[in-house]
């Protein structure tokens, strides 16, 4: 939400006393401030930094069609956190070889936990953006390492690269 101040003319046309009008405006501003402060403690991390060909926009990010799976160390949680969303942006169109590729984010624990997963469909266009909800709702311990995995398509004759960003929220 974005607060837009009312003009004097708009305030004059509203019913109620000046005090009621001011109270209503203050409540609207307080709602907006609540929206802004709710982002405090949110960590957004680009898991694909320095992957792919960073000097060529079309192949920046993690490869989705190399024929073999790729794992990239991503982030170590600085506090106990819960999962927000995973965002991926295709820098190169995705064309599958034989199997659907998947973008997954896991914990690096003795028993790994899958936090997010998205299966790509054949023919997804370049510059496509996707927002994925988390699989896990429980808090993740401080110091847990996060790994990005690209479960790749077939034998390497497909195409596709993606930039992947994840969101973590500090647990209360």
HELIX and SHEET records of a PDB file:
HELIX    1   1 UNK A    8  UNK A   13  1                                   6    
HELIX    2   2 UNK A   18  UNK A   37  1                                  20    
HELIX    3   3 UNK A   57  UNK A   59  5                                   3    
SHEET    1   A 3 UNK A  42  UNK A  46  0                                        
SHEET    2   A 3 UNK A 159  UNK A 170 -1                                        
SHEET    3   A 3 UNK A  62  UNK A  63 -1                                        
SHEET    1   B 4 UNK A  42  UNK A  46  0                                        
SHEET    2   B 4 UNK A 159  UNK A 170 -1                                        
SHEET    3   B 4 UNK A  81  UNK A  95 -1                                        
SHEET    4   B 4 UNK A 129  UNK A 133 -1                                        
SHEET    1   C 4 UNK A  70  UNK A  76  0                                        
SHEET    2   C 4 UNK A 145  UNK A 151 -1                                        
SHEET    3   C 4 UNK A 102  UNK A 107 -1                                        
SHEET    4   C 4 UNK A 114  UNK A 119 -1                                        
END                                                                             
